[in-house]
Amino acid sequence: MRVVAFVGSPRKGGNSDQLTDAILAGAAEAGHETEKLYLCDYALTPIDAVYGAEENWTDPRQGPADELIERMVAADVVVLASPVYWFSVSGLMKLFIDRWALYQRDGRRLMDLMPGKRVAAALALADPEPGYLDMVLGPLQQAAKWLRMTWAGEVVATSVADPGDLAAQPGVLAAARELGRAL
Ligand SMILES: Cc1cc2nc3c(=O)[nH]c(=O)nc-3n(C[C@H](O)[C@H](O)[C@H](O)COP(=O)(O)O)c2cc1C
């Protein structure tokens, strides 16, 4: 199987990136092909005004997102990795997800192309507060449901701020690797 991971932190080598590497290492151990893409390498922009029927939505700035979305379509499993920013995924990740609505190829939209594929998430955050992880994971799980994808699980690193912090949590890195193996 082919596993593609999208890193939604602008910090290469940061905590979300390290979690992603652990997941992909596990996936490689299980014999899967892996690919990692940094959203910050692409000129993602907010959705321009779109009107009318959803299937006619277009935006001239869709191109960079479509390059990424093509990788999703080509994969069997998608990993979404993000730091928590203000009780949500990063803006970068949200820009990417918003663009899913506008993707079209040969009259087929993402909801026609993703059913049956699997999706997992990796989150890094500094200050765990009871209850709010559901607020972050909920929209990702709902988006997966909308695309009729199967939720493959998540790994969450809490109390991590600096990139070195994650090394002190070998259990979390092991869980990420295990998630990758089980993808
Ligand atoms: C703009 C911004 C907003 C943040 N908001 C939160 C937050 O709401 N909750 C939290 O626990 N940590 C928050 N953090 C801390 C990051 O989630 C944390 O440092 C994380 O490990 C960064 O991941 P990265 O190394 O992959 O970029 C925020 C950080 C930034 C820069």
The ligand as a Gaussian input file, in Angstrom:
#p B3LYP/6-31G(d) Opt

LIG

0 1
 C        0.286000      30.089000      16.860000
 C        0.397000      28.983000      17.868000
 C       -0.742000      28.590000      18.550000
 C       -0.668000      27.534000      19.458000
 N       -1.805000      27.155000      20.105000
 C       -1.769000      26.101000      20.967000
 C       -2.947000      25.641000      21.618000
 O       -4.054000      26.125000      21.418000
 N       -2.837000      24.598000      22.475000
 C       -1.633000      24.000000      22.740000
 O       -1.609000      23.063000      23.539000
 N       -0.502000      24.400000      22.134000
 C       -0.536000      25.430000      21.241000
 N        0.602000      25.847000      20.602000
 C        1.876000      25.095000      20.830000
 C        2.153000      24.073000      19.741000
 O        1.020000      23.232000      19.509000
 C        3.332000      23.177000      20.121000
 O        4.486000      23.978000      20.318000
 C        3.623000      22.097000      19.116000
 O        4.541000      21.179000      19.666000
 C        4.236000      22.657000      17.815000
 O        4.372000      21.606000      16.893000
 P        5.476000      21.635000      15.730000
 O        6.823000      21.449000      16.377000
 O        5.106000      20.490000      14.856000
 O        5.333000      22.941000      15.023000
 C        0.574000      26.880000      19.691000
 C        1.705000      27.298000      18.992000
 C        1.630000      28.336000      18.094000
 C        2.884000      28.768000      17.352000

